[in-house]
Amino acid sequence: SAVISQKPSRDICQRGTSLTIQCQVDSQVTMMFWYRQQPGQSLTLIATANQGSEATYESGFVIDKFPISRPNLTFSTLTVSNMSPEDSSIYLCSGGGPPDEQYFGPGTRLTVT
Amino acid sequence: QKEVEQNSGPLSVPEGAIASLNCTYSDRGSQSFFWYRQYSGKSPELIMSIYSNGDKEDGRFTAQLNKASQYVSLLIRDSQPSDSATYLCAVSGGSQGNLIFGKGTKLSVKP
């Protein structure tokens, strides 16, 4: 299994600012994913972070709003840009292990005021 | 659109009983199936994976897979109050190599 850490664990941000969330995996993984989860709701995939290429975004999510970096096989960042209160959510990263298994980081709880 | 369906619950069982959680999926090509447990305010935790038809047991947990019926289930024997959580079913086959998650079933185990 992979152990995944995220930081920050939570933040309160002003409208119009940006926040970068970091995700670190304790082993090399081919695939890393970023999700958003509203309280009481299920997971919504934002994008897949690909090492050596641009991230692949799900419908409804765009690179200008959620730029992603994946500089190596153990690290990725997600930036939430020009934030509005609607961006308040929990942001989760996950990494792939042995066939298709994904392990999640502890999440970043974001509040935009 | 590939989908994973779960009864949202809440499913309430008494302590010591068997909890049965069910999941159906739409993509016949899916090869890997997972159950995650998510406590309130926490991230999902992988508790079971299953890849072939039949049963797979791990402690008090048994995952069952029937690919012909496109059905996955999770049985929790001797349920404990600490099992109270939301259980997410996930299936391989997302367009980006991602898992496709159901909306989860909330389980409540009453002492």
HADDOCK unambig.tbl for C-alpha pairs under 7 A between the chains (distance, minus, plus):
assign (segid A and resid 42 and name CA) (segid B and resid 103 and name CA) 4.87 0.50 0.50
assign (segid A and resid 42 and name CA) (segid B and resid 104 and name CA) 6.82 0.50 0.50
assign (segid A and resid 48 and name CA) (segid B and resid 96 and name CA) 6.65 0.50 0.50
assign (segid A and resid 100 and name CA) (segid B and resid 32 and name CA) 6.88 0.50 0.50
assign (segid A and resid 100 and name CA) (segid B and resid 92 and name CA) 6.78 0.50 0.50
assign (segid A and resid 103 and name CA) (segid B and resid 46 and name CA) 6.70 0.50 0.50
assign (segid A and resid 104 and name CA) (segid B and resid 43 and name CA) 6.53 0.50 0.50
assign (segid A and resid 104 and name CA) (segid B and resid 44 and name CA) 6.32 0.50 0.50
assign (segid A and resid 104 and name CA) (segid B and resid 45 and name CA) 6.92 0.50 0.50
assign (segid A and resid 105 and name CA) (segid B and resid 43 and name CA) 6.81 0.50 0.50
assign (segid A and resid 106 and name CA) (segid B and resid 42 and name CA) 6.60 0.50 0.50
assign (segid A and resid 106 and name CA) (segid B and resid 43 and name CA) 5.25 0.50 0.50
assign (segid A and resid 107 and name CA) (segid B and resid 43 and name CA) 6.24 0.50 0.50
